[in-house]
Structure formats: structure tokens, C-alpha cells
Amino acid sequence: MSFADLLFMGWTQLRAHALRSLLTLLGMLIGVGAVVGIVSISEGMRRFVIGEFGKIGGDNLIMVRPMMWVERHGRWTPNPHYEPLILDDMDRIAALPNRFAAVLPVLARGMELRHEKATFGARVEATLPSYTSAFQWEVERGRFLDERDLQGWRSVCVLGTEVAEKLFGAASPLGQEVKMNGQRFTVVGTMEEKKLFEDDWGNRVLVPLSTAQLRLFGRRELNGLVVLTEKPEDVPKAVAAIEASLERSHGPKAEFRIDTGKGFLQQIEQSILVMKLATGGIAAISLLVGGIGIMNIMLVSVTERTREIGIRKALGAKPRHLVFQFVSEAVVLSFTGGVLGVLGGIGLGRAISAVIEHYAEVPFFPSLVSMGAVGLSLGVSIAIGLFFGIYPALRASRLDPVEALRYE
């Protein structure tokens, strides 16, 4: 009897007891479907995070911050060697021979903006003209800050969409004045709508760095620096060059924290992997339940077909033939459940993706099912059929033909 004949017999038995087989399939269907759905959503989340993070530099990103607090003996204490970052540090790093796409300051503060009777609490950021290209945030109306604004300490600003709407409504804010910290600033542009990880950038106001330091914040220190390299492979050398520059400027005892976009992404991917393994492990319990169901139905099938087994043995069937027959039936049962589970998992992933897009107001959240995940799921379902089908098959092969023929 060929392997195709064995599969056909298995499929015939599956159809002969359709309701019982369907109930047995549910365990495999739910288990495989849950695993495929979880993998698709986890992979979609990974792609979503990488895509969002790419909008602020991705693997090219380097963050430099002074260490105000340090951990000593399990406790966080003020850093006795704290050295703030200043504008000279940014200029020295920008002048390094490494080719940087951008070197930007991190200097921001929450402030109340006023225009006539309207007020709004916004995040005021001091920055440079390269801000738009570095963070892929374009001007919608008017213009962005330029070198003349920096060199002339001009009191100009660019508004986010929410700030412009709250202060000016439907009217154009270009050329209008807003008050910040008692100072008058002229609006020269508005930015297009932008969200990053559900953080709406529309509440931001961008002002020239020189003007902010002189008239708004009254401080030379920077909260940090954002450095973007030309290529991801340039990051290790850039980090080493930045560390050397800071050590020359502030001495060997000063401590600065330097994080890279690749490091951030690795942490995020590790968290997603842990979530995937935890939820996938829970879903895999359904596969175990499905396997037990398959073994149960095969044991019932062996009992019901005792006389058939006796007749086949009397006609010369060898034990291995019976083993192959019942194992093939178990494999057909589990494989069918696996295929239905994969289809259900794809549908589940897309449904969850649609729910996330709707309720989290995400424009696009992918649900990605790789061929590897599908192949692994089907392989596991077949392996479960083999594992839980062997015992009933061996039991059938060991039946005494005389006793089997007497079975009523």
C-alpha cells in the first residue's frame, strides 16, 4: 500500500466521522491559529517600531547626555564629577573628521504661549536649521529657521499644527506674533502633522538655538546632543570619536551617557521576543490539548475497528502496515487542523491589526506572516500527529487476530 493510499484512507476516516473529527480538530486549530496570530502581530509590531524609529534616525542615531546621577552600591546619587554639555561641545563634535549627517542640541522646556486672548501650553524646542531633514519633519506653510535667524538672534518661531490651531484657529499664523516668557516671537512657518509612537508633535514650537539661550532659557547648558551618522556602520567609530572629544574637553572623570539607535532597537526587539515567547508558550498549550484529543480519537478508532484489524491481519497485513495506517490517519487529522489553524491565525492577525489601527489611531499597523512561521506551525502540527498517533497505532498492530475477529 502506497503512502498516497494511506493518506486517502486517513482522509476517508476523517470524513466518515465528520463531527467527531471536527471537534478533535478544534484544539489544533485554536493552538496553531493562536501561535500564527501572535507571531504575525509580534512581527508587525517589530516592523512598526523599526519604521517609526527610522523617522528619528534609526540605526544612525547617537544620543549624548551628561550624567547628573550615577549608581553607586545599588543607589542613585548625584554625580560628583558632573559636567554639563555646552554649545562648544556641539561645535567640537560637529567639527570632527567623522562625516555626520547632523549634530543637534537637545534643549526644550514647557511654556505657555499667548496670542491675544488665546493661550496654549506648548513644548518649546531650541534647534538648528538641519532639524527638519534629521527628523523627517517638513514645513507645511511658510519657512523653517535659517542661519540668519541664528546669527542675528532673531525672535522667530515655527509652530506645530496643534499650537497653530489652538492660537489662531482657521486664520493663517504667518507673520503674527506670539508671546513666550514675556518675549514676542514672529511666526515664520508651521510644520506638517507628525506623530511618532503616538506622540503628537503638533504641540511643539521651534525657535533658533541662539535666541532661546539668550532670551528664553537664559542658560548655556544643553540637555543633550543628537548625532546622526551618514551610515549605520559609521556609528562605532563616531561613538569613540565623541567619547575622546568629551574627555579632552571635560577631563577623564566627567561621565556622559552615549546611547545608540541600534542599542535602543535591540532592547525593543528583546522585549518583543520575550512577549512573543510568553504568549506563544501559552498558545502552545492548545496544541498539547489538540494532540491529546488526536490520541483519544485514535484510541476510540482502534476500538471501533477491532474486527477490521483482525480481518486485515488474517489476510496477511503485517504490524508495520497497521502502524502506518493509523499514524497516517493521525497525521491527516493534525495536518488538516494545522492548515485551518494557519488560515485562522492569518485572519486573527489581520483582525487584531485592524483593531489596533482603529482604537490606537495608528495609520498603518502591519500583520506579517512569514513562510517560516507557517512552515514551523505545519511542521509542529504534523509532529504532534506523529507523536500522539504512534501509541494507538502500536496498540492496533499488537492486537491478536483471533481475538480481534471475535470482537463484537
C-alpha positions as CSV (number, residue, x, y, z in Angstrom):
1,M,0.0,0.0,0.0
2,S,1.5,3.3,-1.1
3,F,1.8,6.4,1.1
4,A,-0.9,8.1,-1.1
5,D,-3.3,5.2,-0.4
6,L,-2.6,5.6,3.4
7,L,-3.4,9.3,3.2
8,F,-6.5,8.6,1.2
9,M,-7.7,6.1,3.8
10,G,-6.9,8.6,6.6
11,W,-9.0,11.3,4.8
12,T,-11.8,8.8,4.3
13,Q,-11.9,8.0,8.0
14,L,-11.9,11.7,8.8
15,R,-14.9,12.2,6.6
16,A,-16.7,9.2,7.9
17,H,-16.8,10.7,11.4
18,A,-17.0,14.4,10.4
19,L,-18.5,15.8,13.7
20,R,-16.1,13.9,15.9
21,S,-13.2,14.8,13.7
22,L,-14.2,18.5,13.7
23,L,-14.3,18.6,17.5
24,T,-10.9,17.0,17.6
25,L,-9.5,19.5,15.1
26,L,-10.6,22.4,17.3
27,G,-7.7,22.0,19.7
28,M,-5.2,22.0,16.8
29,L,-7.0,24.8,15.0
30,I,-7.0,27.1,18.1
31,G,-3.4,26.3,19.0
32,V,-1.9,26.8,15.6
33,G,-4.2,29.8,14.9
34,A,-3.1,31.5,18.2
35,V,0.6,30.9,17.5
36,V,0.4,32.2,13.9
37,G,-1.7,35.2,15.0
38,I,0.7,36.1,17.8
39,V,3.7,35.7,15.6
40,S,2.2,37.9,12.9
41,I,1.2,40.6,15.3
42,S,4.6,40.5,17.0
43,E,6.4,40.7,13.7
44,G,4.1,43.5,12.7
45,M,4.9,45.4,15.9
46,R,8.6,44.9,15.3
47,R,8.3,46.4,11.8
48,F,6.2,49.2,13.1
49,V,8.7,50.1,15.8
50,I,11.6,50.0,13.3
51,G,9.7,52.1,10.9
52,E,8.8,54.7,13.5
53,F,12.3,54.7,14.9
54,G,13.7,55.3,11.5
55,K,11.9,58.6,11.4
56,I,14.3,59.9,14.0
57,G,17.5,58.4,12.7
58,G,17.1,54.6,13.4
59,D,20.5,52.8,13.3
60,N,22.2,56.1,12.5
61,L,21.2,57.8,15.8
62,I,23.5,58.6,18.7
63,M,22.3,60.3,21.9
64,V,24.7,62.0,24.2
65,R,23.7,63.1,27.7
66,P,25.5,64.3,30.8
67,M,25.3,62.0,33.8
68,M,23.7,64.1,36.6
69,W,23.1,60.9,38.7
70,V,25.2,57.8,39.0
71,E,24.6,54.4,40.6
72,R,26.8,53.6,43.5
73,H,26.4,50.5,45.5
74,G,22.8,50.0,44.2
75,R,21.8,53.6,44.9
76,W,21.4,56.6,42.6
77,T,23.4,59.6,43.9
78,P,24.3,63.0,42.5
79,N,27.4,62.7,40.2
80,P,30.3,64.4,42.0
81,H,32.0,64.9,38.6
82,Y,29.0,66.2,36.7
83,E,29.9,68.3,33.7
84,P,27.1,69.9,31.6
85,L,27.2,69.9,27.8
86,I,27.5,73.3,26.2
87,L,27.4,74.8,22.8
88,D,31.2,74.4,22.4
89,D,30.8,70.7,22.8
90,M,28.3,70.6,20.0
91,D,30.6,72.6,17.7
92,R,33.6,70.5,18.5
93,I,31.7,67.2,17.8
94,A,30.3,68.7,14.5
95,A,33.9,69.6,13.5
96,L,35.2,66.0,14.0
97,P,36.6,64.4,10.8
98,N,33.8,61.8,11.0
99,R,31.1,62.6,8.5
100,F,27.9,63.4,10.4
101,A,24.5,63.9,8.7
102,A,23.5,66.2,11.6
103,V,24.5,67.3,15.1
104,L,21.6,68.9,17.0
105,P,21.1,70.2,20.5
106,V,18.6,68.8,23.0
107,L,17.2,71.8,24.8
108,A,13.4,72.1,25.5
109,R,11.0,73.5,28.1
110,G,7.3,73.6,28.6
111,M,6.0,77.2,28.2
112,E,2.7,79.0,27.9
113,L,2.1,80.7,24.6
114,R,-0.2,83.7,24.1
115,H,-1.8,85.3,21.2
116,E,-4.4,88.0,22.0
117,K,-6.8,86.1,24.3
118,A,-5.8,82.6,23.4
119,T,-3.3,80.6,25.4
120,F,-1.7,77.2,25.0
121,G,0.9,75.2,26.9
122,A,3.5,74.0,24.4
123,R,6.9,72.3,24.3
124,V,9.4,74.9,23.1
125,E,12.5,73.4,21.5
126,A,15.7,75.3,20.7
127,T,17.2,73.9,17.5
128,L,19.1,74.4,14.2
129,P,18.1,74.5,10.5
130,S,19.1,70.9,10.0
131,Y,16.3,69.8,12.3
132,T,13.8,69.1,9.5
133,S,16.0,66.8,7.5
134,A,17.3,65.0,10.5
135,F,13.8,64.2,11.9
136,Q,12.0,64.0,8.5
137,W,9.6,66.7,9.6
138,E,8.7,69.1,6.8
139,V,7.3,72.7,6.8
140,E,3.7,72.9,5.7
141,R,3.4,76.7,5.3
142,G,6.0,79.5,5.3
143,R,9.6,78.6,6.0
144,F,11.8,76.9,8.6
145,L,14.6,78.5,10.7
146,D,17.7,79.5,8.8
147,E,21.3,80.6,9.5
148,R,20.3,84.3,9.5
149,D,17.9,83.7,12.4
150,L,20.7,82.0,14.4
151,Q,23.3,84.6,13.7
152,G,21.0,87.6,14.3
153,W,19.4,86.1,17.4
154,R,16.0,86.7,15.7
155,S,12.8,86.3,17.7
156,V,11.1,84.0,15.2
157,C,9.4,80.6,15.7
158,V,7.8,77.8,13.8
159,L,4.6,76.2,15.1
160,G,3.3,72.7,15.2
161,T,-0.2,72.0,13.9
162,E,-1.9,71.8,17.3
163,V,-0.3,75.1,18.5
164,A,-1.3,76.9,15.4
165,E,-4.9,75.7,15.6
166,K,-5.3,76.5,19.3
167,L,-3.9,80.0,19.0
168,F,-5.1,81.1,15.6
169,G,-7.9,78.8,14.6
170,A,-8.6,78.8,10.9
171,A,-6.6,82.0,10.3
172,S,-3.0,81.9,9.0
173,P,-0.4,82.5,11.8
174,L,2.3,83.5,9.3
175,G,3.6,86.9,10.3
176,Q,1.6,87.0,13.5
177,E,3.2,87.4,17.0
178,V,3.0,85.1,19.9
179,K,4.3,85.7,23.5
180,M,6.6,83.3,25.2
181,N,8.1,84.1,28.6
182,G,7.2,87.7,28.1
183,Q,9.0,87.9,24.8
184,R,7.4,88.5,21.4
185,F,8.1,86.0,18.6
186,T,7.1,86.3,15.0
187,V,5.7,83.1,13.4
188,V,7.5,82.4,10.2
189,G,6.2,78.9,9.4
190,T,4.1,75.9,10.5
191,M,5.0,72.3,10.4
192,E,3.0,69.5,8.8
193,E,1.2,67.0,11.1
194,K,3.5,64.3,12.6
195,K,3.1,61.5,15.1
196,L,5.8,59.3,16.4
197,F,4.9,56.3,18.6
198,E,1.5,58.0,19.2
199,D,3.4,61.2,20.4
200,D,1.8,64.1,18.6
201,W,4.5,66.6,17.6
202,G,1.8,69.2,16.9
203,N,2.3,70.8,20.4
204,R,5.9,71.8,19.6
205,V,7.3,75.3,18.9
206,L,10.7,75.5,17.3
207,V,12.9,78.5,17.9
208,P,16.6,79.3,17.0
209,L,19.1,77.9,19.5
210,S,20.9,81.2,19.9
211,T,17.7,83.1,20.6
212,A,16.5,80.5,23.1
213,Q,19.7,80.6,25.1
214,L,19.8,84.4,25.2
215,R,16.1,85.3,25.7
216,L,14.1,82.3,26.7
217,F,16.0,79.8,28.8
218,G,18.8,82.0,30.0
219,R,21.3,79.1,30.1
220,R,24.3,77.9,28.1
221,E,24.0,74.3,29.1
222,L,22.4,71.7,26.8
223,N,20.3,68.8,28.0
224,G,22.0,66.6,25.4
225,L,23.0,66.1,21.8
226,V,21.5,64.2,18.9
227,V,24.1,63.0,16.4
228,L,23.2,61.3,13.1
229,T,25.8,59.5,11.1
230,E,25.7,59.1,7.3
231,K,25.6,55.3,7.5
232,P,24.9,52.8,10.3
233,E,28.3,51.2,10.1
234,D,29.9,54.6,11.0
235,V,28.3,54.6,14.5
236,P,31.0,52.7,16.4
237,K,33.8,54.9,15.2
238,A,31.6,58.0,15.8
239,V,30.9,57.0,19.3
240,A,34.7,56.5,20.0
241,A,35.4,59.9,18.5
242,I,32.7,61.6,20.6
243,E,34.0,60.0,23.8
244,A,37.5,61.2,23.0
245,S,36.3,64.7,22.3
246,L,34.4,64.9,25.5
247,E,37.3,63.6,27.5
248,R,39.6,66.2,26.0
249,S,37.1,69.0,26.8
250,H,35.9,67.9,30.3
251,G,38.6,65.6,31.6
252,P,38.7,61.9,32.2
253,K,36.5,62.0,35.3
254,A,33.5,63.6,33.7
255,E,30.8,61.0,32.9
256,F,28.5,61.1,29.8
257,R,26.0,58.6,28.7
258,I,26.1,57.7,25.0
259,D,23.3,55.6,23.6
260,T,22.9,54.4,20.0
261,G,19.8,53.7,17.9
262,K,20.9,50.2,17.4
263,G,21.1,49.7,21.1
264,F,17.5,51.0,21.5
265,L,16.3,48.7,18.8
266,Q,18.0,45.7,20.3
267,Q,16.3,46.4,23.6
268,I,12.9,46.8,21.9
269,E,13.4,43.6,19.9
270,Q,14.4,41.7,23.0
271,S,11.2,42.9,24.8
272,I,9.1,41.8,21.7
273,L,10.8,38.4,21.7
274,V,10.1,37.9,25.4
275,M,6.4,38.8,24.8
276,K,6.3,36.5,21.7
277,L,7.7,33.6,23.7
278,A,5.5,34.1,26.7
279,T,2.2,34.4,24.7
280,G,3.3,31.8,22.2
281,G,4.0,29.4,25.1
282,I,0.5,29.9,26.4
283,A,-1.0,29.3,23.0
284,A,1.1,26.2,22.6
285,I,-0.8,24.6,25.4
286,S,-3.8,24.4,23.0
287,L,-1.5,22.3,20.7
288,L,-0.9,19.9,23.5
289,V,-4.6,19.7,24.2
290,G,-5.2,19.1,20.5
291,G,-2.6,16.3,20.5
292,I,-4.3,14.6,23.4
293,G,-7.6,14.9,21.5
294,I,-6.0,13.2,18.5
295,M,-4.7,10.3,20.6
296,N,-8.1,10.0,22.2
297,I,-9.9,9.7,18.9
298,M,-7.4,7.3,17.5
299,L,-7.8,5.0,20.6
300,V,-11.5,5.1,20.0
301,S,-11.0,4.4,16.4
302,V,-8.8,1.4,17.2
303,T,-11.5,0.0,19.5
304,E,-14.3,0.6,16.9
305,R,-12.3,-1.1,14.1
306,T,-11.1,-4.1,16.0
307,R,-12.8,-6.6,13.7
308,E,-11.4,-4.7,10.7
309,I,-7.9,-5.0,12.2
310,G,-8.4,-8.7,12.7
311,I,-9.6,-9.3,9.1
312,R,-6.6,-7.4,7.7
313,K,-4.2,-9.4,9.9
314,A,-5.9,-12.6,8.8
315,L,-5.4,-11.6,5.2
316,G,-1.7,-11.1,5.7
317,A,-1.3,-7.5,6.9
318,K,1.9,-7.0,8.9
319,P,2.1,-4.9,12.1
320,R,4.0,-2.2,10.3
321,H,1.1,-1.8,7.8
322,L,-1.3,-1.2,10.6
323,V,1.1,1.2,12.3
324,F,1.5,3.2,9.1
325,Q,-2.3,3.2,8.6
326,F,-3.2,4.6,12.0
327,V,-0.3,7.0,12.1
328,S,-1.3,8.4,8.6
329,E,-4.8,8.9,9.9
330,A,-3.4,10.9,12.9
331,V,-1.1,12.9,10.6
332,V,-4.0,13.8,8.2
333,L,-6.1,14.8,11.2
334,S,-3.4,17.0,12.7
335,F,-2.3,18.4,9.3
336,T,-5.8,19.4,8.5
337,G,-6.1,21.2,11.8
338,G,-2.8,22.9,11.2
339,V,-3.9,24.2,7.8
340,L,-7.1,25.5,9.2
341,G,-5.2,27.0,12.1
342,V,-2.8,28.8,9.8
343,L,-5.7,30.3,7.9
344,G,-7.4,31.2,11.2
345,G,-4.2,32.7,12.5
346,I,-3.7,34.9,9.4
347,G,-7.3,36.1,9.9
348,L,-6.8,36.7,13.6
349,G,-3.6,38.7,13.0
350,R,-5.4,40.9,10.4
351,A,-8.3,41.4,12.7
352,I,-6.1,42.5,15.6
353,S,-4.2,44.8,13.3
354,A,-7.4,46.4,12.2
355,V,-8.5,46.9,15.9
356,I,-5.1,48.5,16.7
357,E,-5.3,50.8,13.8
358,H,-8.8,51.9,14.7
359,Y,-8.5,52.3,18.5
360,A,-4.9,53.4,18.7
361,E,-5.4,55.8,15.8
362,V,-2.3,54.3,14.0
363,P,-2.4,55.0,10.2
364,F,-0.9,51.6,9.5
365,F,0.0,48.6,11.7
366,P,1.1,45.6,9.7
367,S,0.3,42.0,10.4
368,L,3.1,39.9,8.8
369,V,3.1,36.2,8.5
370,S,6.4,34.7,7.3
371,M,6.7,31.5,5.4
372,G,9.0,30.3,8.1
373,A,6.2,30.7,10.7
374,V,3.7,28.9,8.5
375,G,6.1,26.1,7.8
376,L,7.0,25.8,11.5
377,S,3.4,25.7,12.5
378,L,2.5,23.0,10.0
379,G,5.6,21.0,10.9
380,V,4.7,21.1,14.6
381,S,1.1,20.0,13.8
382,I,2.4,17.1,11.8
383,A,4.9,16.2,14.6
384,I,2.1,16.2,17.1
385,G,0.1,13.9,14.9
386,L,3.0,11.5,14.7
387,F,3.8,11.7,18.4
388,F,0.2,11.2,19.6
389,G,-0.7,8.7,16.8
390,I,2.1,6.2,17.5
391,Y,0.7,4.7,20.7
392,P,-2.8,4.0,19.2
393,A,-1.1,2.6,16.1
394,L,1.2,0.3,18.1
395,R,-1.8,-0.9,20.1
396,A,-3.6,-1.7,16.9
397,S,-0.6,-3.6,15.5
398,R,-0.4,-5.8,18.6
399,L,-3.9,-7.0,18.6
400,D,-4.3,-10.8,18.3
401,P,-6.1,-11.5,15.0
402,V,-8.2,-14.3,16.5
403,E,-9.4,-12.2,19.5
404,A,-10.0,-9.3,17.1
405,L,-12.2,-11.4,14.9
406,R,-14.3,-12.4,17.9
407,Y,-14.8,-8.8,19.0
408,E,-18.4,-7.6,18.7
